[in-house]
Amino acid sequence: MTKLDGDALLKRLPQVRGRLEANAPLADLTWFRAGGPAEVLFTPADEADLAAFLKGTPKDVPVYVIGVGSNLLVRDGGVPGVVIRLGKGFAEITEEPGHRVRAGTASLDVRVARFALEKSIDSLTFLRGIPGTIGGALRMNAGAYGGETKDILIEARAVDRSGAIHVLSNADMKYTYRHCGAAEDLVFTQALFQGRAGDPAEISAAMDKITESREATQPIKSRTGGSTFKNPPGNKSWQLIDKAGMRGFAVGPAKVSELHCNFLINEGGATAAQIEELGETVRARVKATSGIELDWEIKRIGLKTEGAA
């Protein structure tokens, strides 16, 4: 079992203007409210600080990036290496000519949707239904309510492990359903989106409809990680899970939502291991009843604890 030693790792890392924290708890930074610590948590001051840090960090040190933890399960053994969490220095949103919106990757999707509404820019409305940040949307081609990131992205800005800055076109992102084919070591810092002129009243009404739909059909007030599994081609995950008899199924305090069974819920005190075991049990039952294998949409990082399945 790997033992995390954040204090030792700190000595190997470059000086920064942002914040470095050893053995930093991550559970409260995720929507599941479960999981272990980061060996080191880095909150960069800005893109230049991030680039200098990545350039100076030994290549054998793993690096992970998290947003607001809405689509993330951190395992109980914690995350070895450095977890980067982008903050205020990456949250600016601005309007550009031609109904375009430039957003830092720490910006919440819903904030970008509201900004577009304020500027009478349509086509970004679907972002209201995605509970995460622009960085997460770029990395997984996030989508909801008939739209997805690839539909509106012009270009993304990113930093690689050597500290070099890249500007990637939409084609460079190699998007498919809930997947980005761009290099895994890229840390996205900014996105430029193309909208179109819209009527504020119509945009507002569409956003209200999305809000009402989410509140009626999803357990958004629960400790959850959003949609757990990708929809298989020609199927909906929630229907396969429901047909497999898993609605309401639980492993300890980890439970399949009664409201929307593609959501897993921490009812209080569930470990990441219990949540992951629940998800794997659901996958096995769906495979047994339908022959279809569900793929995780939630990103899982870190180490399992001793004895965890």
Secondary structure, 3 states (H helix, E strand, C coil): CCCCCHHHHHCCCCCCCCEEEEEEECHHHCCCCCCCEEEEEEECCCHHHHHHHHHHCCCCCCEEEECCCCCEEECCCCEEEEEEECCHHHCCEEEECCCEEEEECCCEHHHHHHHHHHCCEECCHHHHHCCCEHHHHHHHCCEECCEEHHHCEEEEEEECCCCCEEEEECHHHCCECCECCCCCCCEEEEEEEECEECCHHHHHHHHHHHHHHHHHHCCCCCEEEEECECCCCCCCHHHHHHHCCCCCCEECCEEECCCCCCEEEECCCCCHHHHHHHHHHHHHHHHHHHCCCCCECCEEECCCCCCCC
